[in-house]
Amino acid sequence: MTAPTGDIALVFTDIQGSTRLWEAAPDATARALDLHNAALRQVLGEAGGYEVKNEGDAFLLAFQDADDALGWCAEGQRCLMALPWPAELLQLPDARTAAGIRGLRVRMGLHVGHPLRRADPVTGRIDYLGPPVNRTARVAAAGHGGQVLLSGRAVDRITRPPPGVRLEPLGDYLLRGVPEPISLYEARLERLRRGPFPAVRASRIRRGNLPDSLPPILGRDAALVELEALVRPGHLVTLLGPGGTGKTRLSLGLGERLLPRAPGGVWFFDLSDAHSVQAMCTAVAAAMGVRLAGGDPVEDLAGVFARRGEALFILDNLEQLAEVAAMPVARWVAASPQARWLASSRIPLGVAVERRFHVMPLALPPAGEDDPARVAQSPAVALFVQHARRRRPDFAVTGANAEAIAEIVRRLDGLPLALELAAARAGVLPPAALLARLDQQFKLLTDRSGGRPARHATLRATIDWSWQLLRPWEQAALARCAVFEGGFLPDAAEAIVDLDPWPEAPFVLDVLQDLVERSVLRVVDPETGRLGMMVSVQAFAREQLAARGDQAEAEARHLAWFAALAEPDALSLHPELDNLVAAARRGLRDGDPALTLEAGLGALSVLRRRGPLSAALELAEDLRDLDGPPGRMAWLEVVYATLVRNSGDYARVDGILDDALAMAEACGDLKAQAFALLQAGVLHHDRAAMDDARTHYERAIALARRCGAHGLRARALTCLAHVYRELGDAGTAREHFEAGRRAARRTGDDAVIGMNVGNYALLHIDQGRPEQAIPLLEEALGLSQRTGDRLSEAVHLLNLSSCHLELGQLTEARELVELSTALFQEAGNSRLYAGSRSVLGAVLLEQGALTEARGNLAEALDIQHDIGARDAEGATLAALGELTVLEGDPAGGFALLERSADLLASVDNRFELARSLARQARARMELGQLDEARVVVERLGPLAEALDIAPGSWLGRLVEMLRSLAIA
């Protein structure tokens, strides 16, 4: 490698604590230094660098390209970590593993300049002299062992940082012997997970008035990167968000990042106490240390800003000035085209050059997550823990408190101020106790230290500050919107908000938009325009609603709206589940019975498919006490019967359905009669009483046709097709599936269409053509996910698992069935949960995981036996029997297999009977019981042919193999 020329990149390295190491362990240090030198030279050769000199434990290296120099630093640090350091060395404080560093701690400094070149008259080697060399050494000396620092000039020459290397600005520093400040950056080696390192060992130059030290900013990396790109010279970016979201801390964090690129400084102006343009100008002038001339203060400051050149100006807490600040801010931005401007406010300023950036609460742990490591990764949890440790230094997320901490941050919406105030209680209250008191959050979440501004001293004060900035009609609208649960659409708000007392008020839709801009409402779904508010804001608004005396009227309007919206079997209602439940619950307390019943039926139509089942049962039982219209009460009884059936309490279902059918017949409600007959058919179907099931389905189809209930008819036709499918009559089953599909298409209801498509796919599975079933099931899965039908989603996942099991794709089969099992458990549907456990057991059996398979099959069998699901019980018995044989108990296993075959034959489920016989024959073959196996195969063969089983399927392949072995 020839020595670089011109502007070159120089790297200086040095071992921290080398003197102490030599004194403590000279032999080990000598061996370690040899390893160090060899490793760094090897990397140097690969990077194309030039070794200028090596003196003691230090290297001076030269590179023509700064990218190559940075790449060498990153790779050099990685190689040093992997070296086989002497064990004696690793016992010493300056070399033991700590903060992601192991062995010799090598600091590196990188600078770019044009040094003088001198050739050694003896060796011909090139040496470099002059200020660039001195500055490189000073950059390295400012760092710590294991740290890589770069000068601002070096960073300017970096065009492509190596993968896993992030350049982090540290600010401007005075380095020993260097007359002017130098901007320093750290190369964060993310793959090595090092640091954080202590402060740079040099005096920092503060341009502007940012605080000298700020705590780490958590969970805002992406926001800082996005803001950095938005904040451009001559433009204003306004950080928008409700009080307590961390707008001020985010603006300070951006100021820290931009300080090295702001020679005019970063200036922070706290305007929370300013309520006029004059007060605003006075606060700005005081922060900058300038005196106003006595004329127009806006113009005076415009000149000050212009003279600062490339600076960042941060106007913090502008919301109370929003109506008067637009003019002065616009003037200042126009006067300083080289400067960047950042404001924080709860209300947009409306300046022409303004770009809005909404600051969201911190990200929460996933719903239901209680693993301590994963909970701790949430930024909201990390902030809570950071502040809790100020009260309890040993505070940590553990298996005992992870669930409570996750729920605390969810209940507080990830709002940084609320998290900080809650964490301040950690010194006295453990997380579970704190969670139990969150219903009193306005009393609980207060700062008693006196170290905060009044508007942030309590959560209530923060929200009240925003409330006082609203116009009277905006306050009224926000209070009325507090009756919603789980968000709302604008048309629902238009039905509930009453602005008649304010003739000057705009349309409700415009008021909603203003409330979004004022950061007290938020858009939770841009696709639908769905709005919502944070839990704390909603609690405050509810208090205001009650204080205004409007609560009863608002709740009555809410009930009327959602009762009219509810369709008793419409899955499209799932986004409104919380509203429907709230409306029904309030109606049960003191509302109109008919409206309450409609809202309740709408809620139940979602709950019985999404769960939890316990919530659906509780609501249905309460609704049964209403004195509602007879036809609707009959419909409720059928829904209740379905819920009881899903819970596994089959003994009660017959009586409830009989009562429902009698109620529907008495009032002449054909649709309710069809619904009752359909569910009675399903009940008989579950019990494998095929003739009774068929009769009830046919009656339901006839009634549904008469009253034009296409959705009910589609469901009944699909269920009837299942009867013929299980009886082995594939042709008739296909006819009814097709008829059901036509009826489903007429409804336009994705939930009904998805049910039909997914069930039609089962014919392909039965006949051993799973590859044809998979596209249909994937289509059905997409429809169920789109409509929010969690129960159908789980069913389709379970059937997809069966397809992959048929194809021998056991890993995919297991992943899918585990997903479906979790969904069934979440929904509380014991019958389908047992079915998924049975399929999971069968998959595990094929994988050879016998112990796990037995646990799943035994659990499934207990549930299926208790609820009387005889065909499902027969299928589980077959898998359990084969498993028992494999475990070394052939007598017990074959007894179970015989029971399975007898049970499936008695209910005439020919497909599952064929699978059961195949399992028995396979087990006998493996034990060498060829005569007994032939007997089973002779019974199996005609059955498989009648079912038109495809030769390539799991069952088809097994039958063919058994036949060949039996003949042999």
N, C-alpha and C positions, 0 to 999 in steps of 0.2 A: 504494500500500500504506500503510495507516495503521499507526502505531506500536503494537506489542503492549502489553498491559497485564497487571498481576498477575504471577504466576509465569511467567517467560518464559525462553526459551533464548537465550543470548548466545554469539556466536562471535567470537574475536579471531584475526586473521591477521597474520603478520609474515614478511618475507623474510630468510632466514638469509644472512649474509655480504654484505648490501647495501652497507655502507660500503666494503668492499674492491672490490666491483664498480664503485661510482661512481669510486673512485680509479683503477682500472685501465682502464676503458673507459666514460667518461661518456656519450658519444653512444649507444653500443649499449645501455647500461643505461637511458637515458631512453626509447628505443624499446621496450625490453623491458617497462618499467614501464607504458607506455601499453597494450601488449598484455595485460599482467596485469590492469590495472584494467578494461579493456573486457570481457574474458572473464568475470571474476568478477561483474561487474555484470549481464551477460547471464544467467548462471546464477541470480543472485539474483532477477531478475525472474521467471524460470520457477518458482523455488521458493517465491515468495511471502514473501520476507524483506524486512526494513527496514534500509536503510543508515543507521546512526547517525552515523558519521563516517569520514573517510578522511584520515589524517595521514601524509604521507610515503609509506612503503611498507606501511602497516598499515591494516587495516579493522577496525571494530567493527560487528557486524551483530546484529540482533534478530529472533527468530522466536517466534511464539505457540506453536509445537509443536516439541518436541525431535526428533521423527522428521524433520520438514522440515529442521531445522538439520543433522542428520547427513547427510541426502540431499544438501544443498547442499555440504557438505565433500567428500563422495565424488565428486560430479559436478565440483566445482571442481578437484580434484586431477587428474581424468581430462582435463579440458579444458586445463589447464596443460601436461600432457604433450604434447598434440597441437599446441600453438601453433608458428608458424613463427619461432622465436627467431632473432635476428641471429647470423650465423655467427661474428662476432667474439666475441660473448658466450659461445658454446658452446665456445670454446677456453680459457676461464678455469677455474681449479680449482673455483670456487664455482658453476659452471653447466654444466660438461661432464657428459655422461651417465655415471652411476655408480650402482650398486645399484638400478637400475630407475627412476631419477629423471633428468629431462632439463630443462635450462633453469633458471629461477629456482626456488630451493628454498623453498617456502612452508610454514611450520608453522602449524598451526591448533589452537586450543583451544576446547572446548565445555563450558559450565557452565550450570546452571539456578538461578535465584534470583528474588527480588522486589526489584529496584532502585528507587531514587527516580527519578521522571520530572521533567524540567525542559524547558520550551519556550524556544527562542531568541526573544528579543523582536523581532528583526529579521526572521528567516527563517521563524519558526514551526516549525522542525524540532525534533523531540524528542530530547533527550539523556538518557542514563542515568547515574546516579551511585551510589556506595556500594559496600559489600563485594562484591556479586555481580560487578560490573564488574572490580574489582581481582583477584578470584579467577580470572575468565576469562582475564585477561592473564597471570596467573602460571601457569595450566595450559598456555597456549600456549608460554610461555617455557621450560617444562620439557622441551619436545619438541625435535625436530630437523627440519631442512628436509625437507618432503615427508611429515612424520608428522602424524597427526590424533590428539590426545589428548582424552579426556573425563573429567570428574569423576565420582565415584560417584553424585552426585545426578543428573547428567545421564543416566547409564545407567539409573537407576531410572525415568526418564520415557520411555525408549525402548521402544516397543511393537512396532515392526516394522522391524528394521534393513534397509537397502536390499539388494537382491540382490548377492551377492559381497562383502558387508561382514561381518566377524566381529569381535566385541568381545572383546578379550583382556585379562584383569585383569593389572595390573603391580604392584600392592601399594599400600601407604600411604606417603605422602611428606609431609615438611615443606616447604612452599613459602614463599619469601621474603615476610615480612610477614604471613603468615597464621598465627594462633596455634595452631590445631588441625590434626592431620594430615588430608590429603585422599586418598581412594582414587582412583587414576588407572587408566584403561583406554586401550588403544590400539585404534583402528578399523583393523583389518587389511583393506586394500583388495586382495583376492585377485586381482582381474583385472589389477592393475598389477604384481603380482609384485615388490613392493618389500621392502627390508630384508634381513636384520634390522637394525634401527636400534641405535645405541649405547645405553648405559644412560641412563635419564631423568636430566635435569640438576637433581637435587634430592636431598635426604637421605632415604633410605628409613627408615621406622619398622618395626622388627621386633617384631611381637607374637608371642611364643612363642620357639622356639629353632631355627627352620629355618636351615640354612646360608645365608650371605649370597648366594652365587652357586652355581648348579648348571648343569652342561652341558645343552645342549638334549636333550630326550627325543625319541627317534626312533621312528616307527612306532606310536605309542600314542595318536594323536588320538582315534580312535573309542572306545578303552577309557576315556580320560579323560572323554569326554562321557557315556558310560554310567555310569561310577562317580559322576560329579557328580550324576546323577539318583538314584542308589541311596542315597548317603550322606545320610541325613535325620536331623534332630534326634531324639534318643532311640533311635537304632538303631545296630547294629554291622554293618559289612561286613568280612568276612574275605577278604583276597586269598590265594588258594590256588595252589600250583604247586610244581614241583620246584625245588631249589636252582639259582640262576643264571638264573632266568627274568626277573629284573628287578622283583621285587615291591617291594623297597625303593625303587628309583628311581621306580617308578610311584606309590607312596604319597607320596613327596616332591613329585612333579609335581602330584598332586592337592592337596597342601597349599599349594603356590604359587598354584594357581588359586583356592582357597577363602579364602586369607588376607584379601583385601579384605572378605569377608563374615563374618569371624570376629573380632568385636571382642574376644573373650576370648583370641585368639591361636591359633596352630597349634603344637601341642607334639608333638615327635617323641621316642619312647622306644626306644632300642636295648636289647633284652632278651636278646641272644644269649648273654650270659655268666650269665644268671640261671637257676638250676635249682631254685628253691623260691619259694613265695609271699613269704617274707620278703625274699629277694634281689630279687625282682621289684619289691616296694614300695620298697626302698631305691634301686634304679635310677631309678624314676619320680620319687621325691622329689628325688634329686640333680639330675635334668634340669630340674625346675621350680624348684629353688632353695628348697625348703621343708624345714622340720625336722619330723620325726615326733614326736608328743607322748609316745611311750613306751607307749601303750596298744595298741589294735588298729590296725595300720598300714593295713589295708584300709578301716576306717571313717574313720581320719584323712584318707586320700586322697579318700574319697568326698566329704567336706566341701570339700576343696580344689577338686575338679572341679566341684562344684555352684556354688561361688562364681565360677567363671570364666565362667558364663553361656554365650553363644553362642561356642563354641570347637570346634576339631577336635583330637582326641587320636589319635595314631598309635602303636599298640603293634606294634613291629617284631620279627620273629624270635621267635615264640611257640611254635614246634613242640615244643621240649623241655619246655615248660610245659603242653602241651595238657591233660594229665590233671588238673592242679591249678589251672589258670588260670580255669576256667569260673566258679567261685563269685565270686572277686574282680571279674572283668570284668563279670559280670552285676550285681553290686552297684553298681559304678561307673556303668554305663550307666543303671541305674534312678535313681541319685541325681542325675543331670545331664540332665534331659529336654530342655534347650535345646542340649545339646552333640551333635556328631557324633563317631562313633567308627569308626576304621579299624584293622584288624589285618592283619599278614602272617604266614603260617604255612604249613608244608607239610602240616599236619593241621588239620581243622576243630576249633573249640573246643567246639561242642555247646551254645552258649548259646541260650536260647529266642528272643532278639531278633536272632540272627545271620542275616545273609544272605551267601551264599557267592558269590564272584566268582573264576572260574578265570583265572589269568594264563597266556596261551599264549605259546610262543616267537614270535619275530618272523616276519613273512610272508617267504616265500622267492621267488626268481625262478621263473617257470614252467619246467617240465621242458623241457630241450632248448634253452632260450633262451641265446643267446650274443651278442646285439646289445648293445654296451657301454651305450648310453643306457637301454635297457629293463632290463638287469641292474642298473644303478645305481639304478633307481627302487625296488628292493626294500628294505624297511626293514632286513632282515638285512644286506644288502650295505652300505647306508648306515652302519650302526653299525660294521661291519668297517672301512670306509674311514676313518671318523672316528677310530678308535683307531690304525689303521695310520699316519695322518698325524702322530701324536705321535712316531713313530720316523722316518718319512720324509715330510717336509712336501709333497713333490711327488707322493705316491702318488695314483693315480687308476685308475679302471676304463678299460681300453683294449681295442682289438680283439685285442691279443696276450694279455691276461690275463683277459678277461671270462669265458671258459668255465671257467677254473680257479677264479676267485673264486666263481662261481655254484655250482660243485661243492663248494667248501670250506664254504660256508654251509649247503648241503643236508646234507653229511655231518655237520655239527655241529647239525643240526635247528633252526637259527635261534636257538639258546640264547645269550642275550646274554653270559653269563659266558664261555662257550667261545669266542665270537667275539672278545671282548676279549683273552683269553689268546692266541688264535691270531694276532690282529693285532699283538700285541707282538713277534712274530717277523719282522714285515715289514721291519725294519731290516736283517736278514741274509738272509732267505729270500724269493726271489720267489714269487708265488702258486703256480706249477707245482711248485716244490720243496717248498713247504709242504704242498700237496695230497698229494704222494708220501709224505710222512711221517705222514699222519694215522692210519695203521694203528697208530702208537705214540702215540695221542693222550694217554694218561695220563702218559707221560714228557714229551711235547712241550708240553702245555698247563699250564704252571706260571707263577706270578708270582714272579720273582726279585728284585723291587724291595723286598719287605718291606712294602709299603704296604697290604696287604689283611689282613682277619681270617683266622685260620688255616683256618677252614672254607671260605673262598673263595680260598685261596692257590693251590690246584691243583684241576683238575677232579675228580681222584680224591677229594680231601678233601671236596669239596662233596657228592659222591654217598655217600661213606662216612658223612657226618653223617646223611643220611636213612636209610641202612642200619642204623645203630646205634639209631635210634628205633623200628625194627620189632621185633615180638615174634618169638620163635624160629620159630613156624610160618609167620609172614608172610615171614620171610627164606627159609625153605625153599621156599615157594610161588613167590616172586619168582625164585629161582634156577632152579627147574624151568621157569618160563615163558620163560626165556632161550633155550630150545631152539627156540621158534617163530621164524619169519621172516615179516615182513610182517603181523604181527598175528595174532589168534586169536579164536575164539568161546569163550564160557564152557564149553560142553560139551566142547570139546577140552581145555581146562585141567583139567576134572574127571577126564579119562582119564589125565592125565600127572602131576598133582600128587599126592603121597603124604603125607598128614598123620597116618598111623597112629601114628608115634612120639609124638604129642601128643594124648592122650585128651581134654584140655580144649579143644582147638582146635575152632572152629565148622566148619560146612560149607565146602567149597571155595568155593562161590558167595559166601558171606559174607566169606571171606578176600579174594577178588578185589575185592569192594566196598570193604573196608578199605584195600586197596592203592591203589585209585583215590583214596580220600579222603586217603591219605597221600602222594599226588602222585608215586608211582613207577610206577603204571600210568595209562593214560589211555584214555578212550572215544574211539575214532577214527570210529565210525559209530553214532550213537544209534539209528538205525532197526533195525539188526541186533544191537546190543549188542557189536559187535566191539571188542576191546581191543588195546592196543599199548603199547610203551614207547620212549622216546627211545634213539637209537643208543648214546649214552654210558652210559646206565643199563643197557642190555642187555649191553654189553661188560663192565661191572663185575659184573653178575649172573652172566654166564658164568664169570668168574674164580671167583666164589664157588661155583658149581655144581661146577666141577672140583675145587676145594679140599675140598669136602664128600664127594667120591668118588661122586657121584650121576649123573655125566654119562652114563655108558654106559646105565644103566637108563632115564633120561629120554629119551635118543635112541631107544632101542628102543621105548618106549611111543609116542613121536612117530611112528615109522615104522609101527607097527601101526595107529595111529589113521587116518593118512592113506592107508594102503593100503586099509583097509576103506571109507574115505569115497569113494575114487576110482571113478568110472564111466568106462570107457575112451573115451566119446564125449560126455561131459557138459560143456557150456559153463558150467553153473552153478558149476563149480569155479574160475572165474577169480579170485575173491578169495583163493583158497588157493594160487595158483601158486607163490609163494615157498616156502611150506611143503612143497608137493609136490616141488619141485626139491631142497630141502634134505634131505627124507626120502630121496629116491632117491639123492642123492649120498652121504649117510652110509651107506645100505644097500649101495651099490656098494663102499664101503670095507670093511665088516665085518658087513653085515646079512643077513637071511634073503632068498634069491634071489626067492622067490615074492612076498613082501611088497614087496621093492624094485621088482620088475617092475610090480606094480599101481600103486605110487606114481608110478613113471616114466611109465606109460601115462596116468595122470591128468594129469601135468604136460604131456605131449606133446599131449593133447587140447586144452589151452589154448594152448600155444605155437604149434601149427601154424595157429591162427586169429588169434592176437594178435601173434606174432613175439616176439623176432627169430628169423628162420629159422636163423641160424647157431647159436644156442643150442639150438634144437630138434634140429638135425642132430647136434651134438656129444653131446647127451644120448642120443639114439637109438642112435648108434654105440656108445656105452659100454654101453648096456643090451643090445645084441645079443650081448655076451660072456657074459651070464648063462646059467645052466643052469636055466631056468624051465619051468613047465608048457607042453607043446607047443602047445596051442591059443592060449595067451596069447603065446607067442613068435611064432606065425603072425600074430597080430593086430599085434604089434610090427613084423613085416616089412612088412605092408601100410602101416602108418603111416610107416615109414621110406621106402618107395617113394614115397608121397605127398610127403614132404618133399624127396626127391631131384628129383622132377618139378617141384615148385614152384621149386627152385633153378635149373632150366633144363637139368639134366644128363639129358636124355631117353635117352641111349644106354644108361644103366645100369638104367633103370626096368623094362624088360621082364623081365630076368633076375631081379630082386628079386621082382617080382610072381609070376613062375612058381614061384620057390622058396616063396613064402608060400602060394600055392594048394596046392602039393604037401604042405606041412606041415599045412595045415588039413584036407586030404582024408585024410591019413594018420592023423590023430587023430579024424576024424569030427566036427570042430567046424563045424557048418553056418553059424553066424553069421560066423565068420572066413572061411569060403569065400565067403559072400555079399559080405563087405567086400572081399575080394580081387578078385572078379569085377566089383564096382562100380568099383573104382579102375582095373582093366584097361580097362573100358568108357570111362572118362574119358580114359585115355591114347589110345585109338583115336580118340575124339571130338576130342581136341586135334589129332590128325594128319589130321582130316577123313576118316577111314576109317569112313564111316557104317554100312555093313553090319556090320562087326566090332563097332562100338560098340553097335549095336542088339542083337546076339546076346548080348553080355556083360551088358548091362543086363537083358534079359529073364531070363537065367539067375539073375542076382542077385535079381531080384524074386521069382522062384519059390522060391529058397532062403530068402529073408527071410520070406516068407509061411509056410513050413513051420516055421521056428523061432520065429515070433512077434516078429521084430525089426522093429517098425513104423517106427522111425526110419530104418533102412537101406532099408526098402521105400519109404518116402516119398522119400528121396533118389534112389533108382534110378528111380522113376516120374518124378520131375521131370527127371532127366537124359535119360530116354527121350523125354519130351515135347520136349526141346530138339532131339533128332535130327529129329523130325517137323517141328518149327518151322522148322529150317534147310533142310529139304527142301521147304518151302512147303506142307505139309499141315497147315493151321491147325486143321482140325476134329479130326484124330486127336491133334494136340498138345494141344488143349484138353481132350480126354477124359482124357489121361494126367496133365495138370496137376490136373484135378479129383480123379482117383483118388489122386494124391500128396497133395493137400490133405486128403482124408479120412483117409489114413494118418497124416499129420502131426498132425492134431487128436487122434488116438487116443493119441499119445505125450504130449501136454500139454507138450512141450518147445518153448519159444518160439524156440529157435535153428532147429529143424527147420521149424516153422511159418513163420518169417520167410524162410527159404530158398525155400520153396515160393511164398509170396505174392510175393516179389520177382521170382522167375523167371516166374511167371504174367503179371506186368506186361509182360514183354518181347513177348508176343503183341500187346498193344495198340500198343507202339512199332512193331513190324514192320508192322502194318496202318495205321500213320499216325494213331493215336489217342492221342497222348502225354498229352492232358489226362485220359484215363481211366487211364493208367498211373501218373500222379503220385501219386494217393491211395494206391494199392497199395504203391508204392515207399516212400512216407513211413511207412506202417504197418510195412513190413519194416525200414526204417531204425531206427525206434523199438525194435523187438524186438531187433535186433542190438546196439544200444547198451545195452539193458537187460541182455542176457546177456554183454556184454563181448566179442562176436565182432567184432574189429577188421577182419578180412579181409572178412566179409560186409558190415560197415558201409561199407567202401571200395567194394565191388562195387555196393551200392545207390546210393551217392553218384555213382558213375560212370554208372549207368543213369539217374539223375535228370538228370545233365548232358546225356545224349543226348536226353532228353525236351525239355529247354529248347532244345537245338540244333535239334530238329525244329520247335519253335514259333518259332524265330527270336529267342529271348531269349538273346542271346550273352553278356551280362555275367553273368547267373545261371549259364549253362552253364560259363563259364570258372571262376567261383569254385568250383563244385562239383567240376569235374574236377581242379582244383589241390589241393583237399582230398583227393580219392581218391588222387591220385598220391603225395602225401606219406605217406599211410597204407600204400600198397603198398610204397613204398621202405623205410619203417620196418619193415614185416613181412618184407622181403627176398624177396617173391614176384616173380620176374623176369617170368613170363608175364603176370600181371595188371598189373604195372607197365608193361610194354610196351603193353598194351591201353589203359591210361589215357593214356600218352604219345601214342598214335595219335589218340585222341579229342581231346586237347588240341590237337594239330596241326590237326585238322579245324576246331575252333572258331576257332583263330587264323587259319586260312585264310579262314573266312567273315568274320572281322573285318578282313581285309586286312593282317594282320601277317605278311608273307611270310617274313621272315628267321627270326623265332621259330618259325613253323610248320614250316619246313624242318628246323630243329634237332630238334624233337620227333619229327617223322615219320621222320627218318633214324635216330634212336636206336631208335625202336620197331621199324623194319624190320630193323635188324641183329639185335635180340634174337629177333624172331619167326622170322626165317630160320634162326638158329642152333638154335632149339629145335624147328623143324619145325611151327610153328603155321600151317598153310597158308592156312586161310580168313582168319585175322587178318592174315597177310602180304598177302593179296589186297586186303583193305579198305584197308590202309595204302598199298599201291602206287597205288590209285585216287586217294587224296587227294594223294599225292606227284606223280602224273602231272599232275593239274589244276594244282597249284602250279607245276610246271616249265613248263607252257604259259604261265601268267600271268607267269612270270619272263622270257619271251621266247625260249624254246626249244621251239617247237611239235613239232618232230620227236622230240626226246627225251621230251617229255611224252606224246605219243600212243603212243610205244613202251611207256612205263610203263603207260598205261591199257589197252593191248591185252594186256600181260602180266597185268595184274590180272584182266581179264575171262576170259582163258584159264584162269588158276589157279582162279578162283572157279567157273567152269563145270566144271572137272575134279573139284572136290570137291562139286559139286552144292549149293553154298550160294546159293540163288536170291535171297534177300533182299539179301545183299551184292553179288551180281551185278547186280541191278537198280540199286543205288546207284552201282556202278562205271560202268555204261552211261550213267546219267543224268549223271554228272560228265563223261564223254567227250563226250556230245551237247552239253552246255552249253558246253564249251570250243570245240567246232567251230563252234557257232552264233556265239560271240563273235568268232571269227576270220573269219566270213563263209563258212565251208566248208559251205554249205547242203546240197549233194548228199550229202556224207559224213555230215552230221548226220542226214539223213532215213533213211539206211541204219541208223544206230544206233537211231533212234527206232522204226523198224519192228520191230526186234528187242526193244526195251524194252517197247513197248506191251502185247503179249500177256502178257509176264512180269509186269508190274504188275497186270494184270487177274486173273491166276491167284493172285497173292498177296493179292488183296482190299485193295489199298492205298487208304486213305481219301483222298478228293480234297483235304482241307484240310491234309494233312501236308506236311512239307518235300519229301519225295519225290513225293507226289501233286501238289503245286503245280508242282514242276519238270517232271514228266511232262506235265502239261496245257499248260504254257507251251511246252515243246519241241514238242509235237504241233501247237499252233496256229502256231508259227513255221515248222515244217517244211511244213505245208500251205500256208502263205502263200508 
